[in-house]
Amino acid sequence: MRYTKNDIRNIPLTEFMAALGEKPVKAYEDMKLYYVPQRDDPEPMLVVDTKTNRWYDHATDHCGDIIDLAALKMNPNLYMDPRDFILKYMNEYEQGKELSAMGRHQPPTVISIDIKSVKLTDFMKALGQEHPVAADGNLRIYNAPYDDKSGPTMVINTETNLWRDTKSGAYGGIYDLAYELTGSCNMSELNRYIASEMSALEKSKEKEQKVEPPKQEQKPDKPKRKKRL
């Protein structure tokens, strides 16, 4: 499933909280208690009413719907419209659930590579970006594969094998990049995703390699006849 702006009002707040990585601490009938996603409170202060699909913050007495909550959570330097923030998180969350469901119906993948040693530049090749958009010293600039607009905002440092997004501020290693692509926090799912992408890259390389024809064995020269005296 892929959400559009027309779907936002019907998205359950509990699903949006799950997309933000929040799980209910307590539940009572139609009420679920959460930690406030935009703050680091020592106690859970946010109540979600699943019947009305609205929330209430005990610490501030603020309340509202999904758009109001997104406006409080999002970074205003990155998002102008809270609906764009909602769609990004919800669609990544749905994509992660789809990958998880696919994994449950597939035989277990044997991971034969050391994922932590995989070069991010090779992983980008596996994602379909053979070459960076630009390079500067040990920095390689790519179109962000996890962004719908796919601008050249992703920078890989080939020395540290880490990446950073100049637009969103997201950064990290290969697992963090896989999370941005899948929305999954499950390590086994991330391992399987990375391994499958790298495996597909290796198979494509093997197909591209030309098979050299077998060398023909040279027949030994016939011994020359000796002249009779």
VOKOL-895938 format. One line per field, with one value per residue: residue number from 0; chain; z, x, y of N, C-alpha, C, O in turn. Coordinates in nm, 2 decimals. Layout:
N
marlum	[NUM,...]
marza	[A,...]
n_w	[Z,...]
n_u	[X,...]
n_v	[Y,...]
ca_w	[Z,...]
ca_u	[X,...]
ca_v	[Y,...]
c_w	[Z,...]
c_u	[X,...]
c_v	[Y,...]
o_w	[Z,...]
o_u	[X,...]
o_v	[Y,...]
! end
This chain:
229
marlum	[0,1,2,3,4,5,6,7,8,9,10,11,12,13,14,15,16,17,18,19,20,21,22,23,24,25,26,27,28,29,30,31,32,33,34,35,36,37,38,39,40,41,42,43,44,45,46,47,48,49,50,51,52,53,54,55,56,57,58,59,60,61,62,63,64,65,66,67,68,69,70,71,72,73,74,75,76,77,78,79,80,81,82,83,84,85,86,87,88,89,90,91,92,93,94,95,96,97,98,99,100,101,102,103,104,105,106,107,108,109,110,111,112,113,114,115,116,117,118,119,120,121,122,123,124,125,126,127,128,129,130,131,132,133,134,135,136,137,138,139,140,141,142,143,144,145,146,147,148,149,150,151,152,153,154,155,156,157,158,159,160,161,162,163,164,165,166,167,168,169,170,171,172,173,174,175,176,177,178,179,180,181,182,183,184,185,186,187,188,189,190,191,192,193,194,195,196,197,198,199,200,201,202,203,204,205,206,207,208,209,210,211,212,213,214,215,216,217,218,219,220,221,222,223,224,225,226,227,228]
marza	[A,A,A,A,A,A,A,A,A,A,A,A,A,A,A,A,A,A,A,A,A,A,A,A,A,A,A,A,A,A,A,A,A,A,A,A,A,A,A,A,A,A,A,A,A,A,A,A,A,A,A,A,A,A,A,A,A,A,A,A,A,A,A,A,A,A,A,A,A,A,A,A,A,A,A,A,A,A,A,A,A,A,A,A,A,A,A,A,A,A,A,A,A,A,A,A,A,A,A,A,A,A,A,A,A,A,A,A,A,A,A,A,A,A,A,A,A,A,A,A,A,A,A,A,A,A,A,A,A,A,A,A,A,A,A,A,A,A,A,A,A,A,A,A,A,A,A,A,A,A,A,A,A,A,A,A,A,A,A,A,A,A,A,A,A,A,A,A,A,A,A,A,A,A,A,A,A,A,A,A,A,A,A,A,A,A,A,A,A,A,A,A,A,A,A,A,A,A,A,A,A,A,A,A,A,A,A,A,A,A,A,A,A,A,A,A,A,A,A,A,A,A,A,A,A,A,A,A,A]
n_w	[0.00,-0.08,0.05,-0.01,-0.01,0.02,0.18,0.43,0.65,0.73,0.83,1.09,1.41,1.57,1.39,1.27,1.49,1.52,1.29,1.35,1.52,1.78,2.05,2.22,2.57,2.77,2.77,2.76,2.72,2.47,2.48,2.44,2.57,2.52,2.49,2.43,2.10,2.00,2.21,2.48,2.72,3.07,3.14,3.00,2.82,2.63,2.51,2.30,2.15,2.02,1.92,1.84,1.70,1.78,1.97,2.30,2.50,2.81,2.94,2.82,2.77,2.52,2.22,1.94,1.59,1.35,1.17,1.33,1.52,1.36,1.27,1.50,1.54,1.31,1.14,1.08,0.90,0.71,0.62,0.47,0.48,0.69,0.60,0.40,0.56,0.70,0.49,0.40,0.62,0.67,0.42,0.40,0.62,0.55,0.33,0.46,0.60,0.39,0.29,0.51,0.52,0.28,0.33,0.52,0.37,0.22,0.17,0.42,0.39,0.32,0.45,0.32,0.32,0.47,0.60,0.73,0.62,0.37,0.10,0.08,-0.16,-0.34,-0.26,-0.34,-0.62,-0.64,-0.59,-0.82,-0.90,-1.07,-1.09,-0.90,-0.88,-0.85,-0.75,-0.49,-0.37,-0.12,-0.11,-0.23,-0.42,-0.44,-0.59,-0.37,-0.28,-0.12,-0.13,-0.27,-0.45,-0.52,-0.52,-0.56,-0.28,-0.11,0.05,0.04,0.24,0.14,0.29,0.56,0.52,0.56,0.54,0.46,0.46,0.31,0.30,0.47,0.70,0.79,0.87,0.88,0.87,0.66,0.75,0.85,0.62,0.48,0.65,0.60,0.34,0.37,0.60,0.81,1.13,1.21,1.25,1.12,0.90,0.77,0.72,0.54,0.33,0.25,0.18,-0.03,-0.22,-0.27,-0.36,-0.60,-0.74,-0.77,-0.93,-1.16,-1.24,-1.30,-1.52,-1.70,-1.75,-1.99,-2.12,-2.16,-2.45,-2.45,-2.46,-2.74,-2.76,-2.86,-3.12,-3.10,-3.29,-3.58,-3.58,-3.76,-4.06,-4.07,-4.28,-4.51,-4.55]
n_u	[0.08,0.05,0.05,-0.14,-0.19,-0.46,-0.53,-0.45,-0.60,-0.74,-0.56,-0.47,-0.38,-0.22,-0.09,0.07,0.23,0.37,0.51,0.68,0.84,0.75,0.60,0.30,0.29,0.11,-0.23,-0.58,-0.89,-1.02,-0.80,-0.45,-0.13,0.16,0.51,0.61,0.67,0.83,0.98,1.21,1.10,1.09,0.87,0.58,0.36,0.18,-0.15,-0.34,-0.64,-0.81,-1.06,-1.16,-0.94,-0.75,-0.51,-0.37,-0.16,-0.04,0.16,0.17,-0.09,-0.17,-0.35,-0.47,-0.49,-0.35,-0.20,-0.14,0.03,0.24,0.33,0.45,0.65,0.82,1.11,1.13,1.31,1.35,1.10,0.82,0.55,0.35,0.22,0.37,0.58,0.44,0.36,0.61,0.72,0.51,0.49,0.74,0.73,0.53,0.65,0.86,0.71,0.61,0.84,0.91,0.70,0.74,0.98,0.90,0.77,0.97,1.24,1.49,1.77,2.10,2.36,2.65,2.84,3.05,2.88,2.94,3.18,3.13,3.17,3.03,3.01,3.01,2.77,2.60,2.63,2.50,2.24,2.18,2.32,2.58,2.80,2.91,2.75,2.91,3.25,3.48,3.79,3.81,3.54,3.22,2.95,2.60,2.28,2.02,1.90,1.68,1.50,1.22,1.24,1.50,1.75,2.09,2.20,2.33,2.62,2.91,3.18,3.47,3.69,3.61,3.39,3.13,2.81,2.63,2.34,2.30,2.07,1.86,2.00,2.04,2.25,2.52,2.62,2.62,2.40,2.23,2.17,2.04,1.81,1.70,1.61,1.44,1.28,1.28,1.37,1.46,1.72,1.78,1.62,1.73,1.99,1.93,1.82,2.04,2.22,2.09,2.08,2.35,2.42,2.28,2.42,2.67,2.60,2.52,2.76,2.90,2.77,2.83,3.10,3.32,3.33,3.62,3.74,3.84,4.18,4.34,4.52,4.84,4.97,5.24,5.54,5.62,5.88,6.17,6.28,6.58,6.85,6.97,7.30]
n_v	[-0.12,0.23,0.54,0.85,1.21,1.23,1.02,1.07,1.17,0.95,0.77,0.56,0.69,0.53,0.37,0.56,0.64,0.40,0.40,0.60,0.48,0.43,0.26,0.16,0.21,0.15,0.04,0.10,0.02,0.22,0.38,0.46,0.47,0.66,0.74,1.08,1.16,1.37,1.46,1.40,1.27,1.16,1.01,0.85,1.05,1.10,1.05,0.85,0.84,0.59,0.57,0.82,0.90,1.09,1.28,1.35,1.56,1.52,1.67,1.92,2.00,2.01,1.91,1.72,1.62,1.38,1.54,1.77,1.65,1.56,1.81,1.90,1.71,1.71,1.83,2.17,2.28,2.10,2.01,2.16,2.12,1.94,1.72,1.60,1.50,1.31,1.13,1.04,0.89,0.71,0.57,0.46,0.30,0.12,0.00,-0.14,-0.32,-0.47,-0.59,-0.74,-0.92,-1.06,-1.18,-1.37,-1.56,-1.67,-1.90,-1.93,-1.71,-1.77,-1.61,-1.52,-1.33,-1.07,-0.83,-0.59,-0.52,-0.45,-0.23,0.09,0.22,0.01,-0.11,0.09,0.06,-0.19,-0.10,0.02,0.25,0.30,0.48,0.77,1.09,1.30,1.37,1.44,1.45,1.22,1.19,1.09,1.17,1.10,1.04,1.04,0.74,0.67,0.88,1.03,1.24,1.22,1.36,1.49,1.44,1.27,1.18,0.99,0.89,0.76,0.68,0.64,0.49,0.57,0.74,1.05,1.25,1.55,1.70,1.60,1.54,1.28,1.00,0.76,0.41,0.11,-0.03,0.17,0.30,0.10,0.08,0.33,0.28,0.06,0.09,-0.08,-0.20,-0.44,-0.66,-0.90,-0.88,-0.66,-0.76,-0.96,-0.82,-0.65,-0.85,-0.98,-0.78,-0.74,-0.99,-1.01,-0.82,-0.94,-1.16,-1.03,-0.93,-1.16,-1.25,-1.06,-1.10,-1.22,-1.55,-1.71,-1.88,-2.22,-2.30,-2.44,-2.74,-2.76,-2.96,-3.18,-3.12,-3.32,-3.55,-3.48,-3.65,-3.84,-3.80,-4.04,-4.17]
ca_w	[0.00,-0.08,0.09,-0.07,0.08,0.04,0.28,0.56,0.76,0.77,0.89,1.24,1.48,1.63,1.28,1.26,1.60,1.49,1.18,1.41,1.61,1.91,2.08,2.34,2.70,2.83,2.69,2.84,2.63,2.35,2.50,2.44,2.63,2.46,2.51,2.33,2.00,1.98,2.33,2.56,2.86,3.15,3.16,2.88,2.84,2.51,2.50,2.18,2.15,1.89,1.87,1.78,1.63,1.82,2.08,2.41,2.57,2.95,2.98,2.77,2.75,2.37,2.16,1.80,1.50,1.30,1.11,1.44,1.58,1.26,1.27,1.62,1.53,1.19,1.14,0.99,0.80,0.61,0.57,0.48,0.50,0.78,0.53,0.34,0.66,0.73,0.38,0.40,0.73,0.65,0.31,0.43,0.72,0.47,0.25,0.55,0.63,0.28,0.28,0.61,0.48,0.17,0.39,0.59,0.27,0.14,0.25,0.49,0.31,0.38,0.43,0.31,0.31,0.59,0.56,0.79,0.54,0.23,0.07,0.05,-0.31,-0.40,-0.23,-0.43,-0.75,-0.63,-0.59,-0.96,-0.93,-1.10,-1.07,-0.83,-0.96,-0.85,-0.65,-0.43,-0.28,-0.07,-0.10,-0.35,-0.41,-0.51,-0.58,-0.25,-0.33,-0.04,-0.14,-0.39,-0.54,-0.56,-0.55,-0.52,-0.14,-0.03,0.04,0.10,0.27,0.11,0.39,0.68,0.47,0.62,0.45,0.53,0.37,0.33,0.31,0.59,0.82,0.82,0.84,0.94,0.79,0.57,0.82,0.86,0.48,0.46,0.73,0.52,0.22,0.40,0.71,0.90,1.24,1.24,1.20,1.03,0.77,0.71,0.67,0.43,0.23,0.20,0.12,-0.16,-0.32,-0.31,-0.44,-0.73,-0.81,-0.81,-1.04,-1.29,-1.28,-1.36,-1.66,-1.79,-1.78,-2.11,-2.10,-2.26,-2.51,-2.41,-2.55,-2.81,-2.73,-2.98,-3.14,-3.11,-3.42,-3.62,-3.59,-3.90,-4.10,-4.08,-4.42,-4.52,-4.61]
ca_u	[0.00,0.12,-0.04,-0.14,-0.24,-0.60,-0.54,-0.39,-0.70,-0.79,-0.45,-0.48,-0.26,-0.14,0.00,0.17,0.32,0.45,0.60,0.78,0.92,0.69,0.50,0.23,0.34,-0.01,-0.36,-0.70,-1.01,-0.99,-0.69,-0.32,-0.04,0.29,0.61,0.59,0.78,0.91,1.05,1.27,1.04,1.11,0.75,0.49,0.27,0.09,-0.26,-0.41,-0.78,-0.82,-1.20,-1.17,-0.81,-0.69,-0.41,-0.36,-0.03,-0.06,0.26,0.15,-0.23,-0.20,-0.42,-0.49,-0.50,-0.22,-0.13,-0.09,0.14,0.35,0.39,0.54,0.76,0.90,1.21,1.08,1.41,1.34,0.96,0.73,0.41,0.35,0.16,0.49,0.64,0.35,0.37,0.75,0.73,0.41,0.52,0.86,0.68,0.45,0.75,0.92,0.62,0.60,0.96,0.91,0.60,0.80,1.08,0.84,0.73,1.08,1.33,1.60,1.88,2.23,2.44,2.79,2.93,3.06,2.81,3.00,3.30,3.08,3.19,2.91,3.01,2.96,2.63,2.53,2.62,2.39,2.12,2.16,2.40,2.72,2.89,2.85,2.72,3.03,3.35,3.57,3.88,3.76,3.39,3.14,2.81,2.51,2.14,1.97,1.81,1.56,1.42,1.13,1.29,1.62,1.85,2.23,2.22,2.39,2.76,2.98,3.32,3.53,3.79,3.54,3.28,3.01,2.74,2.55,2.25,2.31,1.94,1.79,2.09,2.06,2.39,2.56,2.68,2.54,2.27,2.15,2.13,1.93,1.70,1.63,1.55,1.33,1.20,1.28,1.47,1.49,1.86,1.78,1.56,1.83,2.10,1.88,1.80,2.17,2.28,2.02,2.12,2.49,2.42,2.23,2.53,2.77,2.55,2.52,2.90,2.94,2.71,2.90,3.23,3.32,3.40,3.73,3.74,3.95,4.30,4.36,4.65,4.93,5.02,5.39,5.59,5.66,6.03,6.22,6.35,6.72,6.90,7.06,7.43]
ca_v	[0.00,0.35,0.65,0.98,1.31,1.20,0.91,1.11,1.19,0.81,0.69,0.55,0.75,0.42,0.33,0.67,0.63,0.28,0.44,0.69,0.39,0.44,0.15,0.19,0.16,0.10,0.05,0.09,0.03,0.29,0.47,0.40,0.57,0.66,0.85,1.18,1.13,1.49,1.50,1.29,1.27,1.04,0.93,0.85,1.16,1.12,0.95,0.84,0.79,0.51,0.59,0.95,0.92,1.22,1.27,1.45,1.56,1.56,1.76,2.06,2.02,2.02,1.80,1.74,1.51,1.33,1.65,1.85,1.58,1.56,1.94,1.91,1.62,1.72,1.94,2.27,2.31,1.99,2.00,2.28,2.07,1.82,1.60,1.54,1.43,1.19,1.04,0.98,0.79,0.60,0.48,0.38,0.19,0.02,-0.07,-0.23,-0.43,-0.56,-0.67,-0.84,-1.03,-1.13,-1.26,-1.48,-1.66,-1.72,-1.98,-1.85,-1.68,-1.80,-1.49,-1.57,-1.21,-0.99,-0.71,-0.47,-0.49,-0.41,-0.09,0.16,0.25,-0.12,-0.12,0.18,-0.01,-0.29,-0.03,0.07,0.37,0.25,0.58,0.88,1.21,1.39,1.33,1.54,1.38,1.09,1.20,1.05,1.23,1.02,1.07,0.97,0.63,0.66,1.00,1.02,1.34,1.16,1.46,1.45,1.49,1.17,1.19,0.88,0.91,0.63,0.64,0.59,0.40,0.62,0.83,1.15,1.32,1.70,1.76,1.55,1.52,1.14,0.96,0.63,0.30,0.04,-0.07,0.29,0.32,-0.01,0.13,0.44,0.22,-0.04,0.13,-0.19,-0.20,-0.58,-0.68,-1.01,-0.84,-0.57,-0.85,-1.03,-0.72,-0.61,-0.97,-1.01,-0.68,-0.76,-1.12,-0.98,-0.75,-1.04,-1.24,-0.95,-0.92,-1.29,-1.26,-0.97,-1.15,-1.31,-1.68,-1.73,-2.01,-2.31,-2.30,-2.56,-2.79,-2.76,-3.09,-3.17,-3.13,-3.45,-3.56,-3.48,-3.77,-3.83,-3.83,-4.15,-4.14]
c_w	[0.00,-0.05,0.01,0.03,0.11,0.15,0.42,0.68,0.81,0.82,1.04,1.31,1.54,1.52,1.26,1.37,1.58,1.39,1.24,1.51,1.75,1.93,2.21,2.47,2.78,2.74,2.78,2.75,2.50,2.36,2.50,2.49,2.57,2.52,2.40,2.23,1.98,2.10,2.40,2.70,2.94,3.16,3.03,2.91,2.73,2.51,2.37,2.19,2.02,1.83,1.79,1.69,1.65,1.94,2.18,2.48,2.71,3.00,2.94,2.75,2.61,2.32,2.01,1.72,1.45,1.24,1.22,1.50,1.49,1.26,1.39,1.61,1.42,1.22,1.04,0.88,0.69,0.54,0.58,0.52,0.58,0.70,0.45,0.43,0.69,0.62,0.37,0.50,0.71,0.53,0.33,0.53,0.64,0.39,0.34,0.58,0.52,0.26,0.39,0.58,0.37,0.23,0.46,0.50,0.19,0.23,0.31,0.39,0.38,0.35,0.44,0.31,0.45,0.56,0.61,0.70,0.40,0.21,0.03,-0.10,-0.38,-0.38,-0.32,-0.57,-0.75,-0.63,-0.73,-0.99,-0.94,-1.06,-0.99,-0.93,-0.97,-0.74,-0.61,-0.33,-0.25,-0.06,-0.23,-0.33,-0.50,-0.50,-0.46,-0.29,-0.24,-0.05,-0.27,-0.49,-0.59,-0.60,-0.51,-0.38,-0.05,-0.06,0.11,0.12,0.25,0.21,0.52,0.65,0.54,0.52,0.53,0.42,0.40,0.35,0.44,0.72,0.86,0.79,0.90,0.84,0.70,0.62,0.83,0.72,0.44,0.53,0.65,0.40,0.25,0.51,0.82,1.00,1.27,1.17,1.10,0.89,0.70,0.65,0.54,0.31,0.16,0.12,-0.02,-0.26,-0.37,-0.39,-0.58,-0.81,-0.86,-0.92,-1.17,-1.34,-1.35,-1.50,-1.75,-1.83,-1.90,-2.07,-2.20,-2.32,-2.47,-2.51,-2.61,-2.79,-2.86,-2.99,-3.16,-3.25,-3.45,-3.63,-3.73,-3.93,-4.11,-4.23,-4.41,-4.59,-4.72]
c_u	[0.09,0.02,-0.03,-0.19,-0.39,-0.63,-0.51,-0.49,-0.75,-0.68,-0.46,-0.35,-0.17,-0.04,0.11,0.27,0.42,0.55,0.71,0.87,0.87,0.59,0.43,0.28,0.23,-0.13,-0.47,-0.82,-0.97,-0.86,-0.56,-0.22,0.10,0.39,0.59,0.70,0.87,0.99,1.12,1.23,1.07,0.99,0.66,0.38,0.16,-0.02,-0.32,-0.54,-0.81,-0.97,-1.21,-1.05,-0.75,-0.60,-0.42,-0.23,-0.06,0.04,0.23,0.00,-0.27,-0.27,-0.44,-0.50,-0.36,-0.14,-0.07,0.03,0.26,0.41,0.48,0.66,0.86,1.00,1.16,1.18,1.41,1.21,0.88,0.59,0.42,0.30,0.27,0.56,0.57,0.37,0.50,0.76,0.63,0.44,0.64,0.82,0.61,0.55,0.82,0.84,0.61,0.72,0.96,0.81,0.66,0.91,1.02,0.80,0.84,1.17,1.44,1.72,2.01,2.32,2.58,2.89,2.94,3.01,2.88,3.12,3.26,3.11,3.06,2.90,2.97,2.81,2.54,2.52,2.51,2.25,2.09,2.24,2.55,2.82,2.83,2.83,2.84,3.13,3.44,3.66,3.83,3.60,3.33,3.00,2.72,2.37,2.08,1.87,1.68,1.47,1.35,1.19,1.43,1.72,1.99,2.27,2.30,2.54,2.83,3.13,3.39,3.63,3.72,3.43,3.15,2.94,2.67,2.47,2.26,2.18,1.87,1.87,2.11,2.20,2.41,2.63,2.58,2.40,2.18,2.09,2.02,1.80,1.62,1.56,1.43,1.24,1.20,1.40,1.51,1.62,1.86,1.72,1.66,1.95,2.05,1.86,1.94,2.23,2.22,2.06,2.26,2.50,2.38,2.34,2.63,2.73,2.55,2.67,2.95,2.89,2.78,3.04,3.23,3.39,3.50,3.72,3.86,4.06,4.31,4.51,4.72,4.98,5.17,5.44,5.64,5.82,6.07,6.30,6.50,6.76,6.99,7.19,7.46]
c_v	[0.12,0.46,0.78,1.08,1.29,1.10,0.96,1.11,1.05,0.72,0.68,0.61,0.64,0.37,0.44,0.67,0.51,0.32,0.53,0.61,0.39,0.33,0.20,0.13,0.09,0.12,0.02,0.12,0.10,0.38,0.40,0.51,0.55,0.76,0.95,1.17,1.25,1.53,1.38,1.29,1.15,0.95,0.95,0.96,1.18,1.01,0.96,0.77,0.72,0.53,0.72,0.98,1.05,1.19,1.38,1.44,1.61,1.67,1.91,2.10,2.04,1.90,1.83,1.61,1.47,1.45,1.74,1.78,1.58,1.70,1.96,1.82,1.65,1.84,2.05,2.31,2.21,1.98,2.13,2.24,1.94,1.69,1.53,1.45,1.30,1.09,0.97,0.87,0.68,0.51,0.40,0.27,0.08,-0.07,-0.18,-0.35,-0.53,-0.65,-0.78,-0.95,-1.12,-1.23,-1.38,-1.59,-1.71,-1.81,-1.90,-1.83,-1.70,-1.68,-1.52,-1.45,-1.14,-0.86,-0.59,-0.43,-0.45,-0.26,-0.02,0.20,0.12,-0.14,-0.03,0.13,-0.11,-0.22,0.04,0.20,0.33,0.35,0.70,1.00,1.30,1.33,1.44,1.48,1.24,1.09,1.17,1.10,1.15,1.08,0.99,0.86,0.61,0.78,1.00,1.12,1.30,1.26,1.42,1.50,1.39,1.17,1.07,0.92,0.77,0.58,0.58,0.49,0.44,0.72,0.94,1.22,1.47,1.77,1.73,1.55,1.38,1.10,0.82,0.54,0.23,0.00,0.05,0.32,0.22,0.03,0.24,0.39,0.13,0.01,0.02,-0.17,-0.34,-0.62,-0.80,-0.97,-0.75,-0.66,-0.91,-0.94,-0.68,-0.73,-1.00,-0.91,-0.70,-0.89,-1.09,-0.90,-0.84,-1.12,-1.16,-0.94,-1.05,-1.31,-1.17,-1.02,-1.24,-1.44,-1.70,-1.87,-2.10,-2.31,-2.44,-2.61,-2.80,-2.90,-3.08,-3.19,-3.27,-3.45,-3.56,-3.61,-3.74,-3.87,-3.95,-4.11,-4.24]
o_w	[0.07,-0.12,-0.04,0.13,0.21,0.20,0.52,0.79,0.92,0.86,1.10,1.26,1.55,1.55,1.24,1.34,1.61,1.39,1.19,1.57,1.84,1.84,2.29,2.47,2.84,2.65,2.87,2.72,2.42,2.26,2.56,2.44,2.56,2.59,2.29,2.27,1.94,2.09,2.36,2.79,2.88,3.20,2.96,3.01,2.75,2.52,2.32,2.25,1.92,1.72,1.68,1.60,1.56,2.00,2.15,2.52,2.73,3.09,3.01,2.73,2.57,2.38,1.97,1.78,1.50,1.25,1.20,1.53,1.53,1.24,1.38,1.66,1.44,1.30,0.92,0.78,0.58,0.43,0.69,0.58,0.54,0.74,0.43,0.40,0.71,0.64,0.34,0.46,0.73,0.54,0.28,0.52,0.67,0.37,0.29,0.59,0.53,0.23,0.36,0.60,0.37,0.18,0.47,0.54,0.09,0.35,0.25,0.33,0.50,0.23,0.54,0.28,0.53,0.50,0.54,0.71,0.32,0.30,-0.05,-0.16,-0.49,-0.47,-0.36,-0.64,-0.85,-0.68,-0.75,-1.10,-0.85,-1.01,-1.00,-1.04,-1.07,-0.66,-0.69,-0.22,-0.34,0.00,-0.34,-0.23,-0.62,-0.41,-0.47,-0.34,-0.29,0.02,-0.38,-0.61,-0.69,-0.71,-0.43,-0.36,0.06,-0.17,0.23,0.03,0.33,0.22,0.57,0.74,0.58,0.43,0.65,0.30,0.51,0.39,0.52,0.83,0.95,0.70,0.97,0.75,0.67,0.55,0.81,0.71,0.38,0.48,0.64,0.36,0.17,0.51,0.92,0.97,1.36,1.05,1.00,0.79,0.58,0.54,0.45,0.19,0.04,0.02,-0.11,-0.38,-0.49,-0.48,-0.68,-0.93,-0.97,-1.01,-1.27,-1.46,-1.45,-1.59,-1.87,-1.94,-1.90,-2.00,-2.32,-2.25,-2.45,-2.63,-2.54,-2.79,-2.96,-2.90,-3.22,-3.33,-3.37,-3.68,-3.81,-3.85,-4.16,-4.28,-4.32,-4.69,-4.78]
o_u	[0.19,-0.09,0.08,-0.24,-0.44,-0.74,-0.54,-0.46,-0.80,-0.71,-0.47,-0.24,-0.05,0.07,0.23,0.39,0.54,0.67,0.83,0.96,0.94,0.51,0.48,0.32,0.25,-0.13,-0.47,-0.84,-0.88,-0.82,-0.54,-0.23,0.15,0.34,0.56,0.82,0.99,1.07,1.08,1.31,1.09,1.00,0.67,0.31,0.07,0.01,-0.35,-0.55,-0.82,-0.99,-1.27,-1.05,-0.70,-0.60,-0.47,-0.19,-0.09,0.01,0.26,-0.03,-0.38,-0.25,-0.42,-0.53,-0.26,-0.02,0.05,0.13,0.37,0.54,0.58,0.77,0.98,0.98,1.16,1.14,1.46,1.19,0.88,0.52,0.48,0.33,0.27,0.61,0.63,0.39,0.51,0.80,0.67,0.43,0.65,0.88,0.63,0.53,0.85,0.89,0.60,0.71,1.01,0.84,0.64,0.92,1.09,0.78,0.82,1.17,1.48,1.76,2.03,2.35,2.64,3.01,2.84,3.07,2.88,3.17,3.35,3.07,2.98,2.79,2.90,2.74,2.43,2.42,2.44,2.16,1.99,2.22,2.62,2.93,2.71,2.88,2.87,3.09,3.47,3.63,3.80,3.55,3.38,2.94,2.74,2.34,2.10,1.76,1.58,1.36,1.41,1.18,1.47,1.78,2.00,2.35,2.33,2.58,2.80,3.20,3.37,3.67,3.77,3.38,3.07,3.01,2.64,2.51,2.22,2.17,1.82,1.82,2.19,2.26,2.32,2.69,2.48,2.30,2.05,1.98,1.92,1.69,1.50,1.46,1.34,1.12,1.13,1.51,1.60,1.64,1.93,1.77,1.67,1.99,2.13,1.90,1.95,2.29,2.29,2.08,2.29,2.59,2.44,2.35,2.68,2.81,2.58,2.69,3.02,2.95,2.80,3.09,3.15,3.50,3.47,3.70,3.96,4.04,4.31,4.60,4.67,5.04,5.23,5.38,5.70,5.87,6.02,6.37,6.54,6.71,7.07,7.19,7.56]
o_v	[0.13,0.47,0.80,1.04,1.34,1.10,0.89,1.07,1.04,0.61,0.79,0.59,0.66,0.33,0.40,0.69,0.52,0.28,0.53,0.66,0.34,0.30,0.27,0.02,-0.01,0.20,-0.07,0.23,0.05,0.44,0.29,0.63,0.44,0.85,0.91,1.18,1.23,1.63,1.26,1.32,1.04,0.83,1.05,0.95,1.26,0.89,1.07,0.66,0.79,0.50,0.72,1.07,1.12,1.08,1.49,1.33,1.73,1.74,2.00,2.21,2.09,1.79,1.94,1.51,1.52,1.45,1.79,1.85,1.60,1.71,2.04,1.86,1.63,1.93,2.02,2.37,2.24,1.94,2.19,2.32,1.85,1.58,1.41,1.35,1.19,0.97,0.85,0.76,0.56,0.39,0.29,0.15,-0.04,-0.19,-0.29,-0.46,-0.65,-0.77,-0.89,-1.07,-1.24,-1.34,-1.49,-1.71,-1.79,-1.79,-1.79,-1.93,-1.66,-1.66,-1.56,-1.47,-1.15,-0.77,-0.48,-0.31,-0.41,-0.18,-0.08,0.20,0.14,-0.19,-0.06,0.15,-0.13,-0.29,0.11,0.26,0.32,0.31,0.72,1.00,1.36,1.24,1.53,1.45,1.16,0.99,1.21,1.06,1.13,1.16,0.86,0.90,0.55,0.78,0.97,1.10,1.35,1.25,1.33,1.59,1.42,1.15,1.05,0.97,0.68,0.47,0.48,0.42,0.35,0.77,0.92,1.23,1.51,1.88,1.82,1.55,1.35,1.15,0.77,0.58,0.29,0.00,0.04,0.37,0.26,0.00,0.23,0.44,0.12,-0.04,0.04,-0.13,-0.36,-0.61,-0.79,-1.02,-0.75,-0.63,-0.92,-0.97,-0.68,-0.71,-1.03,-0.94,-0.69,-0.90,-1.15,-0.92,-0.83,-1.15,-1.22,-0.93,-1.05,-1.36,-1.21,-0.98,-1.34,-1.44,-1.70,-1.97,-2.04,-2.31,-2.54,-2.53,-2.85,-2.96,-2.99,-3.26,-3.34,-3.35,-3.63,-3.67,-3.64,-3.96,-3.96,-4.03,-4.24]
! end
